[in-house]
Amino acid sequence: MARKVTTGRKIGTTIFAWFVGLVIFFPILWTFLTSFKTELQAISIPPVFVGFDWTLENYRTIQTQSNYFHFMANSIYLSLGSTALGLIFAIPAAWAMAFSPTRRTKDVLLWMLSTKMLPAVGVLIPIYLLFVRFGLLDSRLGLIVVLFLINLPILVWMLYTYFKEIPGEILEAARMDGASLSKEITQVLAPMAVPGIASTVLLNVILSWNEAFWTLNLTTSNAAPLTAFIASFSSPQGNFYAKLSAASMLAIAPILIVGWFSQKQLVRGLTFGAVK
């Protein structure tokens, strides 16, 4: 029998949820407000919240100093390219682990996850030397490969979790009807796991879009994404907080818009199989 929830408990839970949401959202709100301040107002103590002269000068300045659309195009290429490449490898791998497991499957999954615990700086030098050797520095191809490799464990783990919720009997019936392995994956498995695949794609795009360590160390200008665009406004002369905030808002705006319109699909995918 379900436990009755009192009105007071509902109100308390709602207030707490709003409080947590505001705490999480506050850095974005503060960055948004700072982007419309002058540099003096941005560093004023005590801080000014709303009583300041709003200005678009920071946005005009960064558009003049940098080609925003060049950096944005690179971010799109890198995030979508690494995600597409990841799906090509992750879907077959997750299928094999979910529907044809061996006694080493769990060990392989744990090993893949353990690679995410390795500090990125620990492998920076060998990867940098490989990039120099093969001429991949400041290239989109090189960064796509790196982003694909660092996010592949997450892709495989998420897809494996979703595929495990799909009854294997359905795939067996497809085989009995003469479906080949490729048709089994593309025409039977993939359509049933669309919510899970969609949320996996969105999460991987967000991770690739926000990746800063590798993009800052392996690029200079040609393949530099929006993370490099933001870093370009931090100079030896000092941190220009108002301009940094404006650059940050321009960098996160596309992914915020995508996330906002995709939130229902994302939640549905992340809870796929959680309720039976």
C-alpha positions as CSV (number, residue, x, y, z in Angstrom):
1,M,0.0,0.0,0.0
2,A,1.4,3.4,-1.0
3,R,2.2,5.7,1.8
4,K,0.1,8.9,1.9
5,V,2.1,12.1,1.3
6,T,0.9,15.0,3.4
7,T,0.5,18.5,2.0
8,G,3.2,19.9,4.2
9,R,5.7,17.3,2.9
10,K,4.8,18.2,-0.7
11,I,5.3,21.9,0.0
12,G,8.6,21.2,1.7
13,T,9.9,18.9,-1.1
14,T,8.8,21.5,-3.7
15,I,10.7,24.3,-1.9
16,F,13.8,22.2,-1.5
17,A,13.7,21.2,-5.2
18,W,13.4,24.9,-6.2
19,F,16.3,25.8,-3.9
20,V,18.5,23.1,-5.4
21,G,17.5,24.2,-8.9
22,L,18.4,27.8,-8.2
23,V,21.7,26.9,-6.7
24,I,22.6,24.9,-9.8
25,F,21.3,27.6,-12.1
26,F,22.9,30.6,-10.3
27,P,26.4,30.4,-12.0
28,I,24.7,30.7,-15.4
29,L,22.5,33.5,-14.2
30,W,25.5,35.4,-12.8
31,T,27.5,34.9,-16.0
32,F,24.6,36.2,-18.0
33,L,24.3,39.3,-15.8
34,T,28.1,39.9,-15.8
35,S,28.2,39.8,-19.6
36,F,26.1,43.0,-19.8
37,K,28.3,44.9,-17.2
38,T,31.4,47.0,-17.7
39,E,34.7,45.6,-16.6
40,L,34.6,47.8,-13.5
41,Q,31.1,46.7,-12.6
42,A,32.1,43.1,-13.1
43,I,34.7,43.2,-10.4
44,S,33.0,45.7,-8.0
45,I,32.8,44.8,-4.3
46,P,30.1,44.4,-3.1
47,P,28.8,42.8,-6.4
48,V,26.1,44.6,-8.3
49,F,23.2,42.3,-9.2
50,V,20.6,44.4,-11.1
51,G,21.4,48.1,-10.4
52,F,23.9,48.6,-13.2
53,D,23.9,50.1,-16.7
54,W,23.3,47.3,-19.2
55,T,25.6,47.4,-22.2
56,L,26.2,45.3,-25.3
57,E,29.8,46.5,-25.6
58,N,31.3,43.2,-24.5
59,Y,29.5,41.3,-27.2
60,R,30.5,43.8,-29.8
61,T,34.1,43.6,-28.7
62,I,34.5,39.9,-28.8
63,Q,32.8,39.7,-32.2
64,T,35.4,42.3,-33.4
65,Q,38.4,40.5,-31.8
66,S,37.4,36.9,-32.7
67,N,35.5,35.0,-35.4
68,Y,32.8,33.4,-33.2
69,F,31.3,31.5,-36.0
70,H,34.6,29.8,-36.9
71,F,34.9,28.5,-33.4
72,M,31.3,27.5,-33.3
73,A,31.6,25.6,-36.6
74,N,34.6,23.7,-35.1
75,S,32.6,22.8,-32.0
76,I,29.8,21.4,-34.1
77,Y,32.1,19.4,-36.3
78,L,34.0,18.0,-33.3
79,S,31.0,17.1,-31.2
80,L,28.9,15.6,-34.0
81,G,31.9,13.9,-35.6
82,S,33.1,12.2,-32.4
83,T,29.5,11.2,-31.6
84,A,28.9,9.6,-35.0
85,L,32.2,7.8,-34.9
86,G,31.5,6.6,-31.3
87,L,28.1,5.2,-32.2
88,I,29.7,3.2,-35.1
89,F,31.8,1.3,-32.5
90,A,29.7,1.5,-29.4
91,I,26.4,0.0,-30.8
92,P,28.0,-3.3,-32.0
93,A,30.1,-3.5,-28.8
94,A,27.1,-2.9,-26.5
95,W,25.1,-5.4,-28.5
96,A,27.8,-8.1,-28.1
97,M,28.1,-7.5,-24.4
98,A,24.3,-7.4,-23.8
99,F,23.2,-10.3,-26.0
100,S,26.3,-12.5,-26.4
101,P,28.1,-12.1,-23.0
102,T,31.1,-14.1,-21.9
103,R,32.6,-14.6,-18.5
104,R,34.9,-11.7,-19.2
105,T,32.2,-9.2,-20.2
106,K,31.9,-7.6,-16.8
107,D,35.7,-7.4,-16.5
108,V,35.9,-5.6,-19.8
109,L,33.1,-3.2,-18.9
110,L,34.9,-2.4,-15.6
111,W,38.2,-2.0,-17.4
112,M,36.6,0.4,-19.9
113,L,35.1,2.5,-17.1
114,S,38.4,2.5,-15.2
115,T,40.1,4.3,-18.1
116,K,37.9,7.4,-17.2
117,M,39.7,7.5,-13.8
118,L,43.1,8.1,-15.5
119,P,44.1,11.8,-15.2
120,A,44.2,13.2,-18.8
121,V,47.4,15.0,-18.1
122,G,49.0,11.6,-17.5
123,V,48.8,10.7,-21.2
124,L,49.1,14.2,-22.6
125,I,52.8,13.9,-23.6
126,P,52.6,10.6,-25.5
127,I,49.4,11.7,-27.3
128,Y,51.0,15.1,-28.1
129,L,54.0,13.4,-29.6
130,L,51.8,11.1,-31.7
131,F,49.9,14.1,-33.0
132,V,53.2,15.8,-33.9
133,R,54.5,12.5,-35.6
134,F,51.3,12.1,-37.7
135,G,50.7,15.8,-38.4
136,L,47.4,15.9,-36.5
137,L,48.1,19.0,-34.4
138,D,45.4,21.7,-34.8
139,S,43.3,19.4,-37.0
140,R,39.7,18.4,-36.7
141,L,40.4,14.8,-37.5
142,G,42.9,14.5,-34.6
143,L,40.5,16.0,-32.1
144,I,37.6,13.9,-33.3
145,V,39.6,10.8,-32.7
146,V,40.6,11.9,-29.2
147,L,37.1,12.9,-28.2
148,F,35.8,9.7,-29.6
149,L,38.3,7.6,-27.5
150,I,37.8,9.5,-24.2
151,N,33.9,9.2,-24.5
152,L,33.7,5.7,-25.9
153,P,33.5,4.0,-22.4
154,I,30.5,6.1,-21.5
155,L,28.8,5.4,-24.8
156,V,29.3,1.7,-24.4
157,W,28.1,1.6,-20.8
158,M,25.0,3.6,-21.5
159,L,24.0,1.6,-24.6
160,Y,24.8,-1.7,-22.8
161,T,22.4,-0.6,-20.0
162,Y,19.6,0.2,-22.5
163,F,20.1,-2.9,-24.6
164,K,19.9,-5.1,-21.5
165,E,16.3,-4.0,-21.0
166,I,15.3,-5.3,-24.5
167,P,14.1,-8.9,-24.4
168,G,16.5,-11.2,-26.3
169,E,13.7,-13.2,-27.6
170,I,12.8,-10.4,-30.0
171,L,16.2,-10.6,-31.6
172,E,16.1,-14.4,-31.7
173,A,12.7,-14.2,-33.5
174,A,14.4,-11.8,-36.0
175,R,17.2,-14.3,-36.6
176,M,14.7,-17.1,-37.1
177,D,13.0,-15.0,-39.8
178,G,16.3,-14.8,-41.6
179,A,17.6,-11.4,-40.5
180,S,21.3,-10.9,-40.8
181,L,23.4,-9.4,-38.0
182,S,23.5,-6.0,-39.6
183,K,19.7,-6.0,-40.1
184,E,19.2,-7.3,-36.5
185,I,21.1,-4.3,-35.2
186,T,19.8,-1.6,-37.5
187,Q,16.2,-2.7,-38.1
188,V,15.2,-4.4,-34.9
189,L,17.5,-3.4,-32.0
190,A,18.1,0.3,-32.9
191,P,14.4,1.3,-33.4
192,M,13.5,-0.3,-30.0
193,A,16.3,1.6,-28.3
194,V,15.7,5.0,-29.8
195,P,15.1,6.8,-26.5
196,G,18.3,5.3,-25.0
197,I,20.4,6.1,-28.2
198,A,19.0,9.6,-28.4
199,S,20.0,10.4,-24.7
200,T,23.4,8.8,-25.3
201,V,24.0,11.0,-28.3
202,L,22.9,14.1,-26.5
203,L,25.1,13.4,-23.5
204,N,28.1,12.7,-25.8
205,V,27.5,15.9,-27.7
206,I,27.5,17.8,-24.5
207,L,30.6,16.2,-23.2
208,S,32.5,16.8,-26.5
209,W,31.2,20.4,-26.7
210,N,32.5,21.2,-23.2
211,E,35.8,19.4,-23.4
212,A,38.5,21.9,-22.7
213,F,41.7,20.0,-21.7
214,W,42.4,18.3,-25.0
215,T,41.1,21.1,-27.2
216,L,43.3,23.7,-25.5
217,N,46.4,21.5,-25.7
218,L,46.1,20.1,-29.2
219,T,44.8,23.1,-31.1
220,T,45.8,26.7,-31.8
221,S,43.5,28.3,-34.3
222,N,42.4,26.1,-37.3
223,A,40.5,23.5,-35.3
224,A,40.0,25.5,-32.1
225,P,36.4,25.1,-30.7
226,L,34.5,27.4,-28.4
227,T,36.5,26.4,-25.3
228,A,39.5,28.0,-26.9
229,F,37.3,31.0,-27.9
230,I,36.6,31.5,-24.2
231,A,40.2,31.0,-23.1
232,S,41.4,33.6,-25.6
233,F,39.9,36.4,-23.4
234,S,42.1,35.4,-20.4
235,S,45.5,37.0,-21.1
236,P,48.7,37.9,-19.2
237,Q,47.3,41.4,-18.8
238,G,44.5,40.0,-16.6
239,N,41.1,38.3,-16.7
240,F,38.5,40.5,-18.4
241,Y,35.5,39.1,-16.5
242,A,32.8,40.9,-18.4
243,K,34.2,39.8,-21.8
244,L,34.9,36.3,-20.5
245,S,31.2,36.1,-19.4
246,A,30.0,37.3,-22.8
247,A,32.2,34.7,-24.5
248,S,30.9,32.0,-22.2
249,M,27.3,32.9,-22.9
250,L,27.9,32.7,-26.6
251,A,29.7,29.4,-26.1
252,I,27.0,27.7,-24.0
253,A,24.0,29.2,-25.7
254,P,23.7,26.6,-28.5
255,I,24.0,23.6,-26.2
256,L,21.6,25.2,-23.7
257,I,19.0,25.6,-26.5
258,V,19.5,22.0,-27.7
259,G,19.3,20.7,-24.1
260,W,16.1,22.7,-23.4
261,F,14.2,21.3,-26.4
262,S,15.6,17.8,-25.9
263,Q,15.1,17.5,-22.1
264,K,12.0,15.3,-22.5
265,Q,13.9,12.9,-24.7
266,L,16.9,13.0,-22.4
267,V,14.9,12.2,-19.3
268,R,13.0,9.5,-21.1
269,G,16.3,7.9,-22.3
270,L,18.1,8.2,-18.9
271,T,15.1,6.5,-17.2
272,F,14.7,3.9,-19.9
273,G,14.0,0.6,-18.2
274,A,14.1,2.1,-14.7
275,V,10.4,1.5,-14.1
276,K,8.8,-1.9,-15.0
